[in-house]
Amino acid sequence: MKMSRYYILAAIIIALDQWTKWIIDTKMELYESIPVIENFFYITSHRNTGAAWGILPGKMTFFYIITAIVVPGIIYYLQKHARDDKLLAISLSLLLGGAIGNFIDRLFRKEVVDFLDFIIFSYDFPIFNIADSALTIGVILLLIVTFLDERKNRKGSKTS
């Protein structure tokens, strides 16, 4: 499969992420909440100056540096190691799109717009966005790829 497809996937994630954040930012008041499924899922306008779950609030310079290191690293791995591994390429595309989506917010808004708000078994899960979802799914897929590769390598070393 052509590598450009994976960059298109990342671009779609970035576009969807920024479009949804723009809607929340322009159409909702901060902390306004719209029930989608009562007692389970809400669209809630929230801002985050840190990372996931609000850790490291206000550390923008740190996030700029991390993103400046991570994004080229993801692109390198996409080009060098994911050409023959579709699942690895998809996971890296999701990570790339998610990292850039949140980076755009940090760069231009100095905060990240979050809005997906779930209550799961009475636990109010931290509010997140499309970029966060892509990052989470990308990490899970990357763990699966790593597990499968490790398993394949173990089987290969037993037959040698």
C-alpha positions, 0 to 999 in steps of 0.5 A: 500500500502506498505510504501517502494513504497513511499521511492522508489518514493522519491529515483526516484526523487532524482536520476532523479534530480541528473542525470539531474543536472549532465548533465547540470553541465557537458555538459553546460557552466554556463548561457548557454541557449538552447531554447526548445520552443522559448519565453517560455521554455529554458534549462539554466545552472544556479547556486543558493547558496540560496533557491527558487528565490535566497532568503538567498544566501550563507546561507549553514549552515542554509540550512543544519540545516533546512534539518537535521530537515525537512528530519527526520520529513518527514520520521516520518510523513510518518511512523506514519500518512501516512500509510492509506492516499495515497495522504499524503504519495505521498506528503511527498515522493515528499517533501522528494525526493526534500529536499534530492535532493537539499541537495546533491547539497548544500553538495557537490557543495556548490550551487544548479544546476537549469536549467528549465527556463520558460517565462510565459506571458513575466514574466521570472520565476525563474530558477528551477530544478526537486527537486524544482518541487517535493517540489512545487508539494508536498506542493500543495498536502499537502495543498489539503490533509489538506483542505480535512481533515479539510472538512471531520472533519467539516462534522463529527462534524456537524453529531455528 
